[in-house]
């Protein structure tokens, strides 16, 4: 199966996810899983810092770390599969990154892990 062959990806998905309840569960629960992964990735060290001129524009809670690169890769992968649907997925992915970064910055490392442990 080609990495960017959307038709084959959907055929593969359809063959394993033909149950309507399963499809709905995937649509609604992939995003919380992605959000949680990005929340934990927030606590990885920064890979690079933006130029000083951008530091005044970018909110301080946005850190360009593994979570950022994971979100960008995920977003670009879906854009490469299909421009229209992929652009929507990219927007949702970047919104997940920004919101999970904000939450992680607000609650801190210890509370983020405590909340995860008791779900």
N, CA, C and O atoms as CSV, one atom per row, in Angstrom:
chain,resi,resn,atom,element,x,y,z
A,1,UNK,N,N,0.853,-1.173,0.000
A,1,UNK,CA,C,0.000,0.000,0.000
A,1,UNK,C,C,0.894,1.230,0.000
A,1,UNK,O,O,1.776,1.359,0.849
A,2,UNK,N,N,0.670,2.135,-0.951
A,2,UNK,CA,C,1.437,3.360,-1.035
A,2,UNK,C,C,1.115,4.281,0.127
A,2,UNK,O,O,-0.038,4.382,0.545
A,3,UNK,N,N,2.120,4.943,0.642
A,3,UNK,CA,C,1.947,5.803,1.805
A,3,UNK,C,C,0.955,6.924,1.546
A,3,UNK,O,O,0.204,7.299,2.447
A,4,UNK,N,N,0.936,7.469,0.333
A,4,UNK,CA,C,0.054,8.591,0.026
A,4,UNK,C,C,-1.102,8.206,-0.905
A,4,UNK,O,O,-1.679,9.075,-1.559
A,5,UNK,N,N,-1.438,6.944,-0.970
A,5,UNK,CA,C,-2.528,6.483,-1.818
A,5,UNK,C,C,-3.824,6.497,-1.006
A,5,UNK,O,O,-4.138,5.542,-0.296
A,6,UNK,N,N,-4.569,7.599,-1.125
A,6,UNK,CA,C,-5.770,7.796,-0.329
A,6,UNK,C,C,-6.805,6.708,-0.574
A,6,UNK,O,O,-7.435,6.237,0.373
A,7,UNK,N,N,-6.990,6.305,-1.811
A,7,UNK,CA,C,-7.986,5.287,-2.139
A,7,UNK,C,C,-7.678,3.969,-1.423
A,7,UNK,O,O,-8.578,3.332,-0.877
A,8,UNK,N,N,-6.425,3.569,-1.429
A,8,UNK,CA,C,-6.052,2.322,-0.748
A,8,UNK,C,C,-6.193,2.450,0.764
A,8,UNK,O,O,-6.594,1.497,1.432
A,9,UNK,N,N,-5.863,3.633,1.313
A,9,UNK,CA,C,-6.027,3.842,2.754
A,9,UNK,C,C,-7.499,3.710,3.149
A,9,UNK,O,O,-7.822,3.065,4.147
A,10,UNK,N,N,-8.388,4.323,2.365
A,10,UNK,CA,C,-9.809,4.229,2.673
A,10,UNK,C,C,-10.340,2.816,2.478
A,10,UNK,O,O,-11.192,2.368,3.246
A,11,UNK,N,N,-9.860,2.117,1.478
A,11,UNK,CA,C,-10.283,0.728,1.266
A,11,UNK,C,C,-9.846,-0.144,2.441
A,11,UNK,O,O,-10.614,-0.973,2.929
A,12,UNK,N,N,-8.614,0.050,2.886
A,12,UNK,CA,C,-8.106,-0.691,4.044
A,12,UNK,C,C,-8.921,-0.356,5.281
A,12,UNK,O,O,-9.323,-1.247,6.029
A,13,UNK,N,N,-9.166,0.945,5.496
A,13,UNK,CA,C,-9.960,1.384,6.645
A,13,UNK,C,C,-11.363,0.784,6.573
A,13,UNK,O,O,-11.880,0.271,7.565
A,14,UNK,N,N,-11.972,0.855,5.389
A,14,UNK,CA,C,-13.327,0.344,5.219
A,14,UNK,C,C,-13.439,-1.153,5.461
A,14,UNK,O,O,-14.451,-1.631,5.973
A,15,UNK,N,N,-12.406,-1.886,5.096
A,15,UNK,CA,C,-12.460,-3.337,5.278
A,15,UNK,C,C,-12.408,-3.728,6.757
A,15,UNK,O,O,-12.916,-4.783,7.138
A,16,UNK,N,N,-11.805,-2.896,7.577
A,16,UNK,CA,C,-11.691,-3.201,9.005
A,16,UNK,C,C,-12.667,-2.405,9.863
A,16,UNK,O,O,-12.867,-2.732,11.033
A,17,UNK,N,N,-13.268,-1.378,9.306
A,17,UNK,CA,C,-14.139,-0.511,10.093
A,17,UNK,C,C,-15.483,-0.309,9.398
A,17,UNK,O,O,-15.905,0.829,9.190
A,18,UNK,N,N,-16.145,-1.377,9.045
A,18,UNK,CA,C,-17.410,-1.261,8.338
A,18,UNK,C,C,-18.600,-1.113,9.280
A,18,UNK,O,O,-19.693,-0.768,8.830
A,19,UNK,N,N,-18.423,-1.360,10.550
A,19,UNK,CA,C,-19.486,-1.208,11.527
A,19,UNK,C,C,-19.729,0.272,11.788
A,19,UNK,O,O,-18.790,0.980,12.151
A,20,UNK,N,N,-20.964,0.775,11.615
A,20,UNK,CA,C,-21.243,2.210,11.797
A,20,UNK,C,C,-20.883,2.732,13.189
A,20,UNK,O,O,-20.428,3.868,13.319
A,21,UNK,N,N,-21.076,1.937,14.210
A,21,UNK,CA,C,-20.728,2.371,15.565
A,21,UNK,C,C,-19.217,2.534,15.687
A,21,UNK,O,O,-18.735,3.479,16.311
A,22,UNK,N,N,-18.479,1.615,15.092
A,22,UNK,CA,C,-17.020,1.696,15.106
A,22,UNK,C,C,-16.538,2.960,14.395
A,22,UNK,O,O,-15.596,3.606,14.855
A,23,UNK,N,N,-17.167,3.312,13.292
A,23,UNK,CA,C,-16.785,4.511,12.542
A,23,UNK,C,C,-17.018,5.756,13.384
A,23,UNK,O,O,-16.157,6.634,13.447
A,24,UNK,N,N,-18.172,5.840,14.030
A,24,UNK,CA,C,-18.484,7.001,14.880
A,24,UNK,C,C,-17.508,7.095,16.041
A,24,UNK,O,O,-17.046,8.183,16.384
A,25,UNK,N,N,-17.196,5.963,16.642
A,25,UNK,CA,C,-16.237,5.958,17.750
A,25,UNK,C,C,-14.887,6.493,17.282
A,25,UNK,O,O,-14.256,7.273,17.994
A,26,UNK,N,N,-14.438,6.088,16.100
A,26,UNK,CA,C,-13.163,6.572,15.573
A,26,UNK,C,C,-13.211,8.071,15.288
A,26,UNK,O,O,-12.257,8.788,15.588
A,27,UNK,N,N,-14.306,8.544,14.715
A,27,UNK,CA,C,-14.415,9.969,14.386
A,27,UNK,C,C,-14.339,10.825,15.646
A,27,UNK,O,O,-13.675,11.862,15.656
A,28,UNK,N,N,-15.020,10.394,16.707
A,28,UNK,CA,C,-15.083,11.223,17.911
A,28,UNK,C,C,-13.939,11.006,18.889
A,28,UNK,O,O,-13.667,11.891,19.701
A,29,UNK,N,N,-13.258,9.867,18.847
A,29,UNK,CA,C,-12.254,9.598,19.866
A,29,UNK,C,C,-10.810,9.665,19.396
A,29,UNK,O,O,-9.897,9.586,20.218
A,30,UNK,N,N,-10.581,9.806,18.106
A,30,UNK,CA,C,-9.207,10.007,17.638
A,30,UNK,C,C,-8.683,11.354,18.132
A,30,UNK,O,O,-7.522,11.468,18.526
A,31,UNK,N,N,-9.544,12.374,18.110
A,31,UNK,CA,C,-9.090,13.715,18.495
A,31,UNK,C,C,-8.727,13.819,19.967
A,31,UNK,O,O,-7.710,14.438,20.279
A,32,UNK,N,N,-9.497,13.252,20.893
A,32,UNK,CA,C,-9.041,13.280,22.287
A,32,UNK,C,C,-7.737,12.505,22.512
A,32,UNK,O,O,-6.914,12.889,23.343
A,33,UNK,N,N,-7.561,11.417,21.767
A,33,UNK,CA,C,-6.309,10.662,21.889
A,33,UNK,C,C,-5.139,11.508,21.382
A,33,UNK,O,O,-4.091,11.570,22.024
A,34,UNK,N,N,-5.318,12.157,20.232
A,34,UNK,CA,C,-4.275,13.044,19.703
A,34,UNK,C,C,-3.997,14.180,20.679
A,34,UNK,O,O,-2.839,14.507,20.939
A,35,UNK,N,N,-5.054,14.781,21.220
A,35,UNK,CA,C,-4.914,15.872,22.188
A,35,UNK,C,C,-4.081,15.421,23.387
A,35,UNK,O,O,-3.173,16.129,23.823
A,36,UNK,N,N,-4.396,14.243,23.913
A,36,UNK,CA,C,-3.673,13.720,25.083
A,36,UNK,C,C,-2.219,13.442,24.748
A,36,UNK,O,O,-1.333,13.750,25.545
A,37,UNK,N,N,-1.958,12.864,23.582
A,37,UNK,CA,C,-0.567,12.616,23.178
A,37,UNK,C,C,0.198,13.922,23.078
A,37,UNK,O,O,1.332,14.014,23.546
A,38,UNK,N,N,-0.414,14.939,22.469
A,38,UNK,CA,C,0.249,16.237,22.342
A,38,UNK,C,C,0.443,16.894,23.704
A,38,UNK,O,O,1.422,17.609,23.916
A,39,UNK,N,N,-0.489,16.654,24.629
A,39,UNK,CA,C,-0.343,17.175,25.992
A,39,UNK,C,C,0.912,16.608,26.635
A,39,UNK,O,O,1.674,17.345,27.260
A,40,UNK,N,N,1.134,15.313,26.491
A,40,UNK,CA,C,2.324,14.701,27.076
A,40,UNK,C,C,3.597,15.098,26.323
A,40,UNK,O,O,4.648,15.274,26.939
A,41,UNK,N,N,3.511,15.238,25.002
A,41,UNK,CA,C,4.668,15.668,24.220
A,41,UNK,C,C,5.081,17.099,24.554
A,41,UNK,O,O,6.214,17.492,24.278
A,42,UNK,N,N,4.182,17.877,25.140
A,42,UNK,CA,C,4.508,19.258,25.514
A,42,UNK,C,C,5.713,19.298,26.448
A,42,UNK,O,O,6.479,20.261,26.436
A,43,UNK,N,N,5.878,18.267,27.246
A,43,UNK,CA,C,6.930,18.254,28.254
A,43,UNK,C,C,8.262,17.722,27.728
A,43,UNK,O,O,9.180,17.472,28.509
A,44,UNK,N,N,8.374,17.550,26.419
A,44,UNK,CA,C,9.663,17.209,25.821
A,44,UNK,C,C,10.455,18.500,25.626
A,44,UNK,O,O,9.861,19.570,25.493
A,45,UNK,N,N,11.771,18.417,25.607
A,45,UNK,CA,C,12.570,19.642,25.478
A,45,UNK,C,C,12.405,20.297,24.105
A,45,UNK,O,O,12.149,19.611,23.115
A,46,UNK,N,N,12.550,21.618,24.047
A,46,UNK,CA,C,12.445,22.311,22.754
A,46,UNK,C,C,13.521,21.838,21.788
A,46,UNK,O,O,14.658,21.581,22.183
A,47,UNK,N,N,13.151,21.729,20.527
A,47,UNK,CA,C,14.100,21.340,19.491
A,47,UNK,C,C,14.759,22.579,18.904
A,47,UNK,O,O,15.938,22.554,18.552
A,48,UNK,N,N,14.003,23.652,18.801
A,48,UNK,CA,C,14.576,24.917,18.343
A,48,UNK,C,C,13.778,26.068,18.940
A,48,UNK,O,O,12.633,25.896,19.358
A,49,UNK,N,N,14.389,27.226,18.974
A,49,UNK,CA,C,13.719,28.442,19.429
A,49,UNK,C,C,13.501,29.347,18.227
A,49,UNK,O,O,14.369,29.453,17.361
A,50,UNK,N,N,12.338,30.004,18.169
A,50,UNK,CA,C,12.103,30.918,17.042
A,50,UNK,C,C,13.015,32.125,17.136
A,50,UNK,O,O,13.544,32.411,18.210
A,51,UNK,N,N,13.210,32.841,16.037
A,51,UNK,CA,C,14.032,34.051,16.072
A,51,UNK,C,C,13.472,35.059,17.083
A,51,UNK,O,O,12.273,35.074,17.363
A,52,UNK,N,N,14.331,35.870,17.607
A,52,UNK,CA,C,13.960,36.839,18.641
A,52,UNK,C,C,12.799,37.736,18.198
A,52,UNK,O,O,11.960,38.111,19.017
A,53,UNK,N,N,12.748,38.073,16.931
A,53,UNK,CA,C,11.675,38.951,16.431
A,53,UNK,C,C,10.301,38.274,16.526
A,53,UNK,O,O,9.290,38.964,16.659
A,54,UNK,N,N,10.248,36.953,16.462
A,54,UNK,CA,C,8.973,36.244,16.559
A,54,UNK,C,C,8.559,35.954,17.994
A,54,UNK,O,O,7.394,35.648,18.249
A,55,UNK,N,N,9.490,36.045,18.931
A,55,UNK,CA,C,9.166,35.730,20.319
A,55,UNK,C,C,8.110,36.672,20.892
A,55,UNK,O,O,7.364,36.285,21.791
A,56,UNK,N,N,8.037,37.903,20.384
A,56,UNK,CA,C,7.026,38.847,20.865
A,56,UNK,C,C,5.653,38.541,20.287
A,56,UNK,O,O,4.646,38.975,20.846
A,57,UNK,N,N,5.586,37.809,19.189
A,57,UNK,CA,C,4.329,37.518,18.506
A,57,UNK,C,C,3.758,36.173,18.944
A,57,UNK,O,O,2.543,36.033,19.080
A,58,UNK,N,N,4.619,35.185,19.165
A,58,UNK,CA,C,4.195,33.825,19.500
A,58,UNK,C,C,3.908,33.744,21.004
A,58,UNK,O,O,4.734,34.165,21.813
A,59,UNK,N,N,2.743,33.206,21.382
A,59,UNK,CA,C,2.461,33.045,22.808
A,59,UNK,C,C,3.536,32.209,23.499
A,59,UNK,O,O,4.085,31.277,22.912
A,60,UNK,N,N,3.824,32.547,24.733
A,60,UNK,CA,C,4.934,31.895,25.443
A,60,UNK,C,C,4.692,30.413,25.706
A,60,UNK,O,O,5.649,29.670,25.923
A,61,UNK,N,N,3.440,29.965,25.693
A,61,UNK,CA,C,3.171,28.547,25.968
A,61,UNK,C,C,3.421,27.650,24.767
A,61,UNK,O,O,3.431,26.428,24.909
A,62,UNK,N,N,3.623,28.223,23.593
A,62,UNK,CA,C,3.900,27.406,22.410
A,62,UNK,C,C,5.393,27.115,22.339
A,62,UNK,O,O,6.212,28.017,22.163
A,63,UNK,N,N,5.723,25.854,22.477
A,63,UNK,CA,C,7.122,25.407,22.461
A,63,UNK,C,C,7.314,24.515,21.242
A,63,UNK,O,O,6.509,23.618,20.991
A,64,UNK,N,N,8.358,24.757,20.500
A,64,UNK,CA,C,8.631,23.986,19.284
A,64,UNK,C,C,9.455,22.749,19.642
A,64,UNK,O,O,10.674,22.710,19.473
A,65,UNK,N,N,8.744,21.755,20.136
A,65,UNK,CA,C,9.353,20.527,20.622
A,65,UNK,C,C,8.833,19.340,19.810
A,65,UNK,O,O,8.324,19.517,18.703
A,66,UNK,N,N,8.962,18.144,20.356
A,66,UNK,CA,C,8.524,16.948,19.642
A,66,UNK,C,C,7.029,16.999,19.325
A,66,UNK,O,O,6.611,16.553,18.257
A,67,UNK,N,N,6.222,17.536,20.236
A,67,UNK,CA,C,4.790,17.648,19.997
A,67,UNK,C,C,4.481,18.490,18.771
A,67,UNK,O,O,3.599,18.143,17.984
A,68,UNK,N,N,5.196,19.587,18.603
A,68,UNK,CA,C,5.010,20.451,17.438
A,68,UNK,C,C,5.336,19.693,16.156
A,68,UNK,O,O,4.558,19.718,15.203
A,69,UNK,N,N,6.486,19.022,16.131
A,69,UNK,CA,C,6.884,18.293,14.923
A,69,UNK,C,C,5.966,17.111,14.646
A,69,UNK,O,O,5.709,16.791,13.486
A,70,UNK,N,N,5.469,16.462,15.686
A,70,UNK,CA,C,4.498,15.384,15.500
A,70,UNK,C,C,3.220,15.938,14.878
A,70,UNK,O,O,2.681,15.342,13.945
A,71,UNK,N,N,2.730,17.065,15.379
A,71,UNK,CA,C,1.514,17.683,14.842
A,71,UNK,C,C,1.718,18.115,13.392
A,71,UNK,O,O,0.839,17.910,12.555
A,72,UNK,N,N,2.863,18.707,13.094
A,72,UNK,CA,C,3.139,19.147,11.719
A,72,UNK,C,C,3.216,17.944,10.779
A,72,UNK,O,O,2.653,17.980,9.685
A,73,UNK,N,N,3.896,16.894,11.190
A,73,UNK,CA,C,3.992,15.695,10.358
A,73,UNK,C,C,2.617,15.101,10.109
A,73,UNK,O,O,2.283,14.765,8.973
A,74,UNK,N,N,1.818,14.968,11.160
A,74,UNK,CA,C,0.466,14.416,11.058
A,74,UNK,C,C,-0.382,15.268,10.115
A,74,UNK,O,O,-1.088,14.740,9.256
A,75,UNK,N,N,-0.310,16.582,10.281
A,75,UNK,CA,C,-1.084,17.504,9.448
A,75,UNK,C,C,-0.658,17.419,7.979
A,75,UNK,O,O,-1.504,17.322,7.090
A,76,UNK,N,N,0.634,17.456,7.731
A,76,UNK,CA,C,1.127,17.421,6.352
A,76,UNK,C,C,0.856,16.085,5.674
A,76,UNK,O,O,0.626,16.036,4.465
A,77,UNK,N,N,0.883,15.014,6.437
A,77,UNK,CA,C,0.572,13.698,5.881
A,77,UNK,C,C,-0.849,13.688,5.318
A,77,UNK,O,O,-1.080,13.204,4.210
A,78,UNK,N,N,-1.792,14.220,6.082
A,78,UNK,CA,C,-3.176,14.227,5.616
A,78,UNK,C,C,-3.409,15.235,4.497
A,78,UNK,O,O,-4.249,14.995,3.629
A,79,UNK,N,N,-2.697,16.344,4.493
A,79,UNK,CA,C,-2.794,17.289,3.373
A,79,UNK,C,C,-2.265,16.631,2.104
A,79,UNK,O,O,-2.815,16.834,1.022
A,80,UNK,N,N,-1.200,15.843,2.232
A,80,UNK,CA,C,-0.640,15.150,1.067
A,80,UNK,C,C,-1.611,14.101,0.531
A,80,UNK,O,O,-1.637,13.838,-0.672
A,81,UNK,N,N,-2.410,13.499,1.417
A,81,UNK,CA,C,-3.388,12.510,0.968
A,81,UNK,C,C,-4.522,13.158,0.180
A,81,UNK,O,O,-4.930,12.659,-0.869
A,82,UNK,N,N,-5.023,14.275,0.699
A,82,UNK,CA,C,-6.140,14.956,0.052
A,82,UNK,C,C,-6.132,16.412,0.511
A,82,UNK,O,O,-6.135,16.687,1.711
A,83,UNK,N,N,-6.121,17.334,-0.434
A,83,UNK,CA,C,-5.994,18.758,-0.098
A,83,UNK,C,C,-7.170,19.245,0.738
A,83,UNK,O,O,-6.957,19.879,1.772
A,84,UNK,N,N,-8.403,18.970,0.323
A,84,UNK,CA,C,-9.570,19.503,1.036
A,84,UNK,C,C,-9.743,18.877,2.414
A,84,UNK,O,O,-9.725,19.583,3.422
A,85,UNK,N,N,-9.908,17.579,2.465
A,85,UNK,CA,C,-10.106,16.904,3.753
A,85,UNK,C,C,-8.849,17.010,4.607
A,85,UNK,O,O,-8.930,17.185,5.823
A,86,UNK,N,N,-7.693,16.903,3.970
A,86,UNK,CA,C,-6.432,16.996,4.697
A,86,UNK,C,C,-6.205,18.362,5.308
A,86,UNK,O,O,-5.620,18.472,6.385
A,87,UNK,N,N,-6.661,19.402,4.634
A,87,UNK,CA,C,-6.533,20.749,5.190
A,87,UNK,C,C,-7.393,20.900,6.437
A,87,UNK,O,O,-6.994,21.554,7.401
A,88,UNK,N,N,-8.563,20.298,6.411
A,88,UNK,CA,C,-9.426,20.325,7.596
A,88,UNK,C,C,-8.772,19.566,8.749
A,88,UNK,O,O,-8.767,20.037,9.886
A,89,UNK,N,N,-8.223,18.392,8.450
A,89,UNK,CA,C,-7.522,17.608,9.473
A,89,UNK,C,C,-6.311,18.386,9.987
A,89,UNK,O,O,-6.037,18.375,11.186
A,90,UNK,N,N,-5.590,19.055,9.100
A,90,UNK,CA,C,-4.427,19.847,9.516
A,90,UNK,C,C,-4.848,20.961,10.466
A,90,UNK,O,O,-4.180,21.210,11.470
A,91,UNK,N,N,-5.950,21.628,10.153
A,91,UNK,CA,C,-6.453,22.681,11.027
A,91,UNK,C,C,-6.822,22.122,12.400
A,91,UNK,O,O,-6.463,22.699,13.426
A,92,UNK,N,N,-7.539,20.997,12.417
A,92,UNK,CA,C,-7.893,20.372,13.692
A,92,UNK,C,C,-6.653,19.930,14.464
A,92,UNK,O,O,-6.600,20.065,15.686
A,93,UNK,N,N,-5.669,19.411,13.763
A,93,UNK,CA,C,-4.430,18.967,14.408
A,93,UNK,C,C,-3.693,20.142,15.045
A,93,UNK,O,O,-3.230,20.046,16.181
A,94,UNK,N,N,-3.586,21.238,14.319
A,94,UNK,CA,C,-2.890,22.403,14.876
A,94,UNK,C,C,-3.680,23.024,16.013
A,94,UNK,O,O,-3.087,23.542,16.959
A,95,UNK,N,N,-5.008,22.985,15.942
A,95,UNK,CA,C,-5.818,23.443,17.072
A,95,UNK,C,C,-5.600,22.553,18.296
A,95,UNK,O,O,-5.542,23.044,19.423
A,96,UNK,N,N,-5.480,21.258,18.072
A,96,UNK,CA,C,-5.168,20.342,19.172
A,96,UNK,C,C,-3.812,20.670,19.782
A,96,UNK,O,O,-3.657,20.648,21.003
A,97,UNK,N,N,-2.824,20.974,18.931
A,97,UNK,CA,C,-1.488,21.298,19.436
A,97,UNK,C,C,-1.522,22.577,20.275
A,97,UNK,O,O,-0.958,22.618,21.369
A,98,UNK,N,N,-2.177,23.613,19.768
A,98,UNK,CA,C,-2.227,24.887,20.490
A,98,UNK,C,C,-2.992,24.716,21.803
A,98,UNK,O,O,-2.525,25.161,22.852
A,99,UNK,N,N,-4.154,24.080,21.754
A,99,UNK,CA,C,-4.954,23.938,22.976
A,99,UNK,C,C,-4.304,23.001,23.989
A,99,UNK,O,O,-4.371,23.259,25.191
A,100,UNK,N,N,-3.679,21.922,23.530
A,100,UNK,CA,C,-2.994,21.024,24.476
A,100,UNK,C,C,-1.762,21.706,25.069
A,100,UNK,O,O,-1.426,21.474,26.230
A,101,UNK,N,N,-1.094,22.535,24.288
A,101,UNK,CA,C,0.049,23.292,24.814
A,101,UNK,C,C,-0.403,24.279,25.878
A,101,UNK,O,O,0.242,24.429,26.915
A,102,UNK,N,N,-1.519,24.950,25.611
A,102,UNK,CA,C,-2.044,25.898,26.588
A,102,UNK,C,C,-2.418,25.184,27.887
A,102,UNK,O,O,-2.071,25.643,28.976
A,103,UNK,N,N,-3.125,24.062,27.767
A,103,UNK,CA,C,-3.524,23.314,28.957
A,103,UNK,C,C,-2.315,22.774,29.709
A,103,UNK,O,O,-2.243,22.896,30.931
A,104,UNK,N,N,-1.374,22.185,28.998
A,104,UNK,CA,C,-0.182,21.634,29.645
A,104,UNK,C,C,0.596,22.723,30.364
A,104,UNK,O,O,1.076,22.508,31.477
A,105,UNK,N,N,0.725,23.879,29.747
A,105,UNK,CA,C,1.417,24.994,30.384
A,105,UNK,C,C,0.663,25.461,31.621
A,105,UNK,O,O,1.279,25.855,32.612
A,106,UNK,N,N,-0.655,25.421,31.571
A,106,UNK,CA,C,-1.482,25.895,32.688
A,106,UNK,C,C,-1.455,24.941,33.878
A,106,UNK,O,O,-1.358,25.386,35.021
A,107,UNK,N,N,-1.538,23.646,33.628
A,107,UNK,CA,C,-1.641,22.701,34.744
A,107,UNK,C,C,-0.306,22.130,35.181
A,107,UNK,O,O,-0.191,21.649,36.308
A,108,UNK,N,N,0.699,22.167,34.331
A,108,UNK,CA,C,2.024,21.673,34.703
A,108,UNK,C,C,2.174,20.169,34.565
A,108,UNK,O,O,1.200,19.441,34.375
A,109,UNK,N,N,3.407,19.729,34.666
A,109,UNK,CA,C,3.770,18.330,34.449
A,109,UNK,C,C,3.111,17.398,35.458
A,109,UNK,O,O,2.498,16.401,35.075
A,110,UNK,N,N,3.230,17.712,36.732
A,110,UNK,CA,C,2.725,16.806,37.768
A,110,UNK,C,C,1.226,16.577,37.652
A,110,UNK,O,O,0.765,15.437,37.718
A,111,UNK,N,N,0.467,17.642,37.481
A,111,UNK,CA,C,-0.981,17.491,37.381
A,111,UNK,C,C,-1.383,16.806,36.077
A,111,UNK,O,O,-2.346,16.039,36.067
A,112,UNK,N,N,-0.678,17.059,34.989
A,112,UNK,CA,C,-0.994,16.398,33.722
A,112,UNK,C,C,-0.879,14.888,33.870
A,112,UNK,O,O,-1.732,14.155,33.368
A,113,UNK,N,N,0.144,14.417,34.539
A,113,UNK,CA,C,0.305,12.983,34.724
A,113,UNK,C,C,-0.674,12.430,35.740
A,113,UNK,O,O,-1.127,11.295,35.591
A,114,UNK,N,N,-1.018,13.201,36.777
A,114,UNK,CA,C,-2.002,12.732,37.761
A,114,UNK,C,C,-3.367,12.566,37.107
A,114,UNK,O,O,-4.048,11.570,37.353
A,115,UNK,N,N,-3.775,13.514,36.286
A,115,UNK,CA,C,-5.065,13.422,35.602
A,115,UNK,C,C,-5.083,12.193,34.713
A,115,UNK,O,O,-6.091,11.489,34.658
A,116,UNK,N,N,-3.997,11.924,34.020
A,116,UNK,CA,C,-3.926,10.758,33.129
A,116,UNK,C,C,-4.017,9.465,33.945
A,116,UNK,O,O,-4.692,8.521,33.535
A,117,UNK,N,N,-3.358,9.421,35.068
A,117,UNK,CA,C,-3.300,8.184,35.858
A,117,UNK,C,C,-4.662,7.794,36.432
A,117,UNK,O,O,-4.916,6.612,36.662
A,118,UNK,N,N,-5.531,8.762,36.665
A,118,UNK,CA,C,-6.805,8.469,37.319
A,118,UNK,C,C,-8.013,8.550,36.395
A,118,UNK,O,O,-9.146,8.614,36.871
A,119,UNK,N,N,-7.798,8.549,35.102
A,119,UNK,CA,C,-8.937,8.580,34.176
A,119,UNK,C,C,-9.672,7.264,34.177
A,119,UNK,O,O,-10.658,7.107,33.458
